[in-house]
Amino acid sequence: METTFRPMRRTDRQMTREECIPVLETATSGVLALSGDDGYPYALPISYVLAGDRLYFHSAATGHKIDAVRRSDKASFCVVAEDQVDPEHYTTHYRSVIAFGRIRVVEEPQEIRQALLLLAEKYSPQLPMERHHQMINAELSNLAVLEMTIEHLTGKQRPALLKNK
C-alpha cells in the first residue's frame, strides 16, 4: 500500500526538493521522531549524515531508540536550519526540512562501517582517515547504525528570510 503524504497548507512557503537537500547536507543535527513506548511519540535530537536518499544515524546498541525502530519502521526527521525571531512583527524567519521514511537497524558489517565513516568525515573532516578507522574499530562493538530511507521530503521557509540575505 502506497502512502499518500499530506500536502503543505502554506504552499507560498514551500521549498523545492532541490532547496531541501543543501539544508540536510549542511545542518549538524535534527530531531528524529519514532513511535515510542506505549504509543507515545519519541523524538530525540541526533547527529546524522545524508547519503543519497538515505539518512544515517549512530546509536547505542540497545535502548529506547533501537526498541522503537524494531517496533515500527516509520519515522520522520526534522532539521531547523534557520530560526530568527522577529519580535517587532510577531513572527519567526525560518528554514526547516522534514523527511518522512522507513528506518531500520543496519545489520551488514560493511554497511555499518561505511555509514560510520561518512559520519566521521562529516563531523571531523580535519582528522586523518586512519584516525576515523581507529575510532570506528574501537567503538564498533558498542554501536548500532540506523538507516532511514527518505520517502517524502518537505521544506518550509519564511520568504522574508530570503530577502534579508
Disulfide bonds with the S-S distance in Angstrom:
none
